[in-house]
Amino acid sequence: MARGSAEFPLSVLELAVVGSGVTPTETLRASTELARRAEEWGYHRIWVAEHHGMPSVASSSPAVLIAHLAAATTTIRLGSGGVMLPNHAPLIVAEQFGTLHALHPGRIDLGLGRAPGTDPATARALRRHGLDADDFPEQLAELTAFLDGSFPEGHPLERLVAVPRSPESGRPPIWLLGSSGFSAQLAGMLGLPFAFAHHFSADNTIPALELYRSSFEPSAVLDRPYAVIGVSAVAADTSARALRLARSGGLSMIRLRRGAPQPLPTPQEAETYPYSPIERDFLDDYLSKVVHGDPGEVRQGLDDLRKRTGADELMITTMVHDPADRIRSYELIARAYDLI
């Protein structure tokens, strides 16, 4: 950290949340403002996700959004959290992130996942080239070879070059992302940094991190494991307001699970929605996994989570309706850690 008292890096996972009555243009402008503020407030990096067919998320094209956010900032690291590799030909990803790395050397992270980031029908539309999540290790090896220019002699792709590539500055760091043990073990075996989606798979966090660490083999990239966990957090000036803001994300997830995704509801919608008993249980479980409260409570919750998991870095994502509330939450967390 450039300043402040946090003993570990704090970062941002930006989903470009689209609230009810908020346009995608307004959402993406807020994402740009958040990136500028996160840099000013001392956050370590900001990653953007890849989601498709979700009215509540405007982040469908990570490379495009990263390029825009990088051009609007100067020092903060930017990356994908992540590119869903089975949705793309490895050469395309190598070209996109080679371009980003050439434009912004030393600031770009390439986080890779194997989930579709969408529903089955949209996944089929994305994957007409025939790639599948089961082919992820082979796709990863091909992407790495394109980025490094390291296809072995006799390989059918050895004459192909991913342009631009900058041998003198290397390639952007590759991270593996996951919500279960598969990517955790693969990241460990390859000696790569690992990011776990605690924000939607909290019950699997500790087992996955233990598997990552036990599988870890030192590499040219890392000599020891390095784990980031994504954390849902909402900070507000009072505990009651933070809870009110956080409920919007819970109702949004209920609608998504029902197969009826919509823009993120307002706090008023989430407050007055007629929850069934099953939906109320789901909401309570969702909220139990969101670190929410006033700034001191959120800091305590994040500190406790970090100690419990041994994570090297926390990456905060905030699902609230109003972009101003989202940016304010990150500001309050930064202040809680004396970063500003």
N, C-alpha and C positions, 0 to 999 in steps of 0.2 A: 504494500500500500504506500502511496506517495505521502500520505499524512494520516493522522488520526490514531486511535488507540486500538483498533481491531487487531487481534493476534492472528487473523487469517484473512485472506482476500474475500471481499464481498462483490458479487457480480449480479448481472441482470439477465433474465431470460424474458425477452419481449415477444409476446404473442400477437401484438397489434390487435387488441381486443376491440371488436365493433359492438358498441352498445345500441340498444333500441333507440331509434331516433337520431343516431349519430352516423354520419356518412363515412365510407371508407377513406375518403380524402381527409376528413377531419381526424380520423384515427391515425393515419399515416403521418400527418403533420405532428400529431402528439407523439408518435414514436420518434420522430426526428428531434423534437424538443426534449424528450426523455434522454436520448443519446447524448445530446449536448450537456444536459444537466448532470447525468450520471458521470460524465467525464469531469465536469467541474467539481462534483461532490466527492470524487475519489474512488468511485467503483472501478474494479479491476478490468472487467470486460463486459460486453453486451452481446448476447447471442440472439438470433431470431430462429423461429421454428419453421417447419414445413407442414402445413395442414391444407387439405383440399376439401372443397364442398361444405365448409362450415361457415354459415352466415355470421358467426360470432368472432371469426378469426380472419384477419386480412393478410396474414403472413403465409402466402402460398408459394412465393418465389424467393427463397432465401438469398440467392446470389444478387438479384436485382435490389432487394432491400438493403443488403449489406453494402453494396456499392454506394447507395444513396446515403446511408448513415455514416459511412467512412468519409465521404466527401464533406459531410457536415461537421466532422470532428477532426481532431488532430493527433491525439495520443492514445485514447482508449482502444483496447483490442476489440475487434469485431469478429463474429463468427457465426456458424450455423449450429443450431441446437435442435435438430440437425437437418442435414440433407438425408432424405430417405433413399439410400443408394439403389435399392431394387426398382425405384421409379425412374431411374436415369441410366443412360449408357455411361460407363466409367470415363470414356474419353471426353464426353461433354462436361462432366464434373471437373475433370483435370483442366480443361480449357477455361472454364468459368473461374475456378479458384486460382489457376495460374495467372489469369488476367487480374484478379483482385490482388494477388500477392505482388504483381508487378506494379500496380497502381499505388499500393499501400504496403510496402515491404515492412515486415516485422510486426504487422498489426492484425493479420488475418489468421483465424483458426478454422479448420475444416472438421466439424463434428459430423459423424456419420451414424445413421441408424438403419435398422432393417425392417421396421414396421411400415405399413403403407401411409400412415398419417391421414387415413380417411376411411370411408365405408367400402365394402367389397365391390360395388358397382363402379365407383370412381376409381378404385385401384385397378380394375380391369381396363378402364379407359386409359389410365396412365401407363400400364404395363403391356401394351400391345406388342412390344418388342420381345416379350417372352421371358423377361427376367423375373426371378422369384426370390423370396427371402431366403429359401434354402441354399441359394447360390451365393449368399453374402460373402463367405470367405474368399471365393474365387473372384468375385467382383472387387473386393477390397484389394486383393493381390494385383489385379489388373490396373486398378486406379493408382495404386502406389507405384507400379512400374511406369505408368505414363508420367506421373509427377516427377519421378527420379530419373527417367530415361534409362531404365534398368532391366528391360526385357532380356532374357538370356539368348544366346546365339541359337538360331534355329526356331525360335518362337514365331508363330505365324504373324504376330504383330510387331516384331522387332524393328521393322523399318518405319513404323508409324511414330510421329512425333506430336506431342501435345503442345501446341503453341498458344500463348507464349510460355516459355520455361526459362528460368534464370538459374543456371548452374552455380553462379557465383553467390547467390543469396539463398540457395536451397529452396525448399518447398514449404508451404504453410504446414504447421503442425497438424497431424491427424489425431483426432479423438474418437473413441468409440462410445456410443450412447446406448443405454439399455434400460429396461424395466424388469428384467429377469436375469437368470444366470448365464444365458448364452453369450451375450456380448461381454459380460464381466469376465468370464473365463477366457474368451478370445483376446480381450484387451490385455489380460495378464500374461498370457502365453506370448503375445507379440511385444510386450514391454511398452505398451501405449498408455497414455492417460485415459481415464474412464470417467464418464459422467452418468450418474444414475438418476432416473426420474422418480425421486421420492414424492414429488407433488401429486402423482397419480398412482403410485405403487408402493405406498409407505410400508406395507407389511413385508415387502421383499427387500427393503433397503439393506439391513444388516447382513442377511445371508448373502446377498449379491456382493457386497463390499468384502466380506470375508472370503468369498470365492475368488474375487479379483486379487486380493492380497496373497492368498495361498497359491494361486496359479502364476504369480508374477515372475517373469524372467527378465533380468536387466538387459537393456538394449542400448543401441546408439542414441536412442531418444531419451530414455529415463534409466537411472540407476536404482530407483526405488519407486514404489507405487505412488500414483497421484490421483486422488479421487475427488470429484466434485459431485454434490448432490443438488438437484433442483428442488426448491422449497416454495410452497405457496405461502405468502405472507401479506397481511393487510395491516398497516398502521394508520391510526387516525388520532386526533387530539384527545379523544376519550375512548374507553373500551366499548361503550354502547354504540358509538358511531362506527367503530371498526367492525363490530359484529353485524350491524345493519348493512354495511357495504359488502361484507363477505358473503352474505346470503345470496346475492345475485349470481355468484359463481356456482353455488349449490343448485339453484333452480335451473341454471343453464345446463348443468350436467344431467339433471333429471330429464330434461327435454331431449338431450342428446341420446341418453340411454333408451328413451322411448322411440327413437327414430324420428324425432320431430325437432331437429335443431333450428334455433332462431337466434337473432342477435341477443347479446347479453341483456337480460331484463334490468329494469331500474330497481333501486332499493324498494320503492313503493310496490312494484309488481311482486317482488320476492316476499315482501312482508304480508301482502294480502292474498297471495295465492292459496287456493284451497287444497292443501296437501292431504293425500291419503295417509293412513298409518304407515304404509311401506315407504312412501315418499318422505314422510317426516323422519323415519329412521335413517333413510339415505342421507337426508340433509344434515342430521346430527352427526353422522359418521364423517361426512365431508368436512364439516366445520371443525371436527376434532382433529383433523389433519392439516388445517390451515393455522399458521401462527398469526394470531390476530390480537389486537389490543392497542393500548396507548404505547408510545415509543419505548418506555421502560419494559413493559410486558413483552413486547415483540423482541427486544434485545435478549431478555432472559430466555424466551422460547428458542430463539436461534442459537444462543450459547449452549443451552441444554441439548439441543439436537446435534450440534457439532460435537459436543463431548460424548454423546451416546453413540454416535456413528464413527467418530474419528475422521470425519471428512476433512480434507485439506482446504476446501473452498466451498462456500455456499453461493448458489445462484438463485436469486429470488425472482419469482414470477408473481404478478399481482392481477387477479381477475376481478376487477370492479367496473361498474358501468361507465362512470364519468372519467374521461382522460385526465382531467385536472386532479381528481381524487387519486388516480394511479400515480401521477407524478408526485403529488404531495406525500403519498405513502413512502416512496423511495427517499424523499427528502427527510422525512421524520426518522427513517431507519438510519440514514447517513448521520443525522444529528445525534441519534442515540449512541452511535459508535464514535462520536466526536471527530468525524471525518471533515465536518464543516463547522 
